[in-house]
Amino acid sequence: MRISVNGETHDVKEQTTIAQLLSELGKNPKFLAVERNRELIPRAKHSDCALEEGDELEIVTLVGGG
């Protein structure tokens, strides 16, 4: 199935979770925020959140400063 990640089309297997996608992309979820269809998905729910055809994800890196 096809989804969009930060504006780029990606093909993923059905029932892929956000956690699995982040792993496949080589991303460390500890330093990321993930929005699915304009809704922030808490890190604790990444393993339970199965992606669906046409989902639009925005993955951003958290940056500290001061």
C-alpha atoms as a printed R data frame, in Angstrom:
   type eleno elety resid chain resno      x      y      z
1  ATOM     1    CA   MET     A     1  0.000  0.000  0.000
2  ATOM     2    CA   ARG     A     2  1.102  3.567 -0.488
3  ATOM     3    CA   ILE     A     3  1.585  6.219  2.152
4  ATOM     4    CA   SER     A     4  3.252  9.611  2.217
5  ATOM     5    CA   VAL     A     5  6.162 10.354  4.558
6  ATOM     6    CA   ASN     A     6  7.230 13.991  4.721
7  ATOM     7    CA   GLY     A     7  5.755 14.507  1.252
8  ATOM     8    CA   GLU     A     8  7.433 11.469 -0.350
9  ATOM     9    CA   THR     A     9  5.517  8.377 -1.451
10 ATOM    10    CA   HIS     A    10  6.477  5.097  0.219
11 ATOM    11    CA   ASP     A    11  5.233  1.569 -0.376
12 ATOM    12    CA   VAL     A    12  4.713 -0.439  2.813
13 ATOM    13    CA   LYS     A    13  3.169 -3.794  3.675
14 ATOM    14    CA   GLU     A    14 -0.372 -3.823  5.017
15 ATOM    15    CA   GLN     A    15 -0.625 -3.671  8.812
16 ATOM    16    CA   THR     A    16  2.772 -1.943  9.101
17 ATOM    17    CA   THR     A    17  2.857  0.052 12.326
18 ATOM    18    CA   ILE     A    18  4.495  3.414 12.868
19 ATOM    19    CA   ALA     A    19  7.133  1.683 15.021
20 ATOM    20    CA   GLN     A    20  7.933 -0.764 12.201
21 ATOM    21    CA   LEU     A    21  8.121  2.031  9.651
22 ATOM    22    CA   LEU     A    22 10.515  4.050 11.810
23 ATOM    23    CA   SER     A    23 12.700  0.964 12.215
24 ATOM    24    CA   GLU     A    24 12.695  0.343  8.451
25 ATOM    25    CA   LEU     A    25 13.685  3.968  7.883
26 ATOM    26    CA   GLY     A    26 16.502  3.683 10.450
27 ATOM    27    CA   LYS     A    27 14.993  6.340 12.698
28 ATOM    28    CA   ASN     A    28 15.291  6.435 16.486
29 ATOM    29    CA   PRO     A    29 11.790  7.168 17.852
30 ATOM    30    CA   LYS     A    30 13.247  8.632 21.041
31 ATOM    31    CA   PHE     A    31 14.112 11.839 19.181
32 ATOM    32    CA   LEU     A    32 11.098 12.060 16.852
33 ATOM    33    CA   ALA     A    33  7.536 13.291 16.766
34 ATOM    34    CA   VAL     A    34  5.153 11.578 14.353
35 ATOM    35    CA   GLU     A    35  1.973 13.099 13.001
36 ATOM    36    CA   ARG     A    36 -0.481 10.890 11.087
37 ATOM    37    CA   ASN     A    37 -3.078 12.689  8.996
38 ATOM    38    CA   ARG     A    38 -2.432 15.863 11.006
39 ATOM    39    CA   GLU     A    39 -2.843 14.141 14.374
40 ATOM    40    CA   LEU     A    40  0.104 13.710 16.738
41 ATOM    41    CA   ILE     A    41  0.611 10.039 17.641
42 ATOM    42    CA   PRO     A    42  2.167  9.575 21.106
43 ATOM    43    CA   ARG     A    43  5.347  7.467 21.108
44 ATOM    44    CA   ALA     A    44  3.668  4.929 23.415
45 ATOM    45    CA   LYS     A    45  1.127  4.196 20.646
46 ATOM    46    CA   HIS     A    46  3.577  3.778 17.740
47 ATOM    47    CA   SER     A    47  3.548 -0.029 18.100
48 ATOM    48    CA   ASP     A    48 -0.259 -0.163 18.088
49 ATOM    49    CA   CYS     A    49 -0.908  2.279 15.248
50 ATOM    50    CA   ALA     A    50 -1.252  0.339 11.967
51 ATOM    51    CA   LEU     A    51 -0.906  2.443  8.847
52 ATOM    52    CA   GLU     A    52 -3.605  2.562  6.183
53 ATOM    53    CA   GLU     A    53 -3.605  3.231  2.444
54 ATOM    54    CA   GLY     A    54 -3.186  6.941  1.760
55 ATOM    55    CA   ASP     A    55 -1.992  7.915  5.241
56 ATOM    56    CA   GLU     A    56  0.088 11.083  5.349
57 ATOM    57    CA   LEU     A    57  2.873 11.080  7.929
58 ATOM    58    CA   GLU     A    58  5.086 13.905  9.044
59 ATOM    59    CA   ILE     A    59  8.145 12.827 10.986
60 ATOM    60    CA   VAL     A    60 10.118 15.589 12.656
61 ATOM    61    CA   THR     A    61 13.251 15.545 14.769
62 ATOM    62    CA   LEU     A    62 13.026 17.079 18.205
63 ATOM    63    CA   VAL     A    63 15.708 19.666 18.835
64 ATOM    64    CA   GLY     A    64 16.613 21.069 22.227
65 ATOM    65    CA   GLY     A    65 18.067 24.456 22.708
66 ATOM    66    CA   GLY     A    66 18.497 27.163 25.151
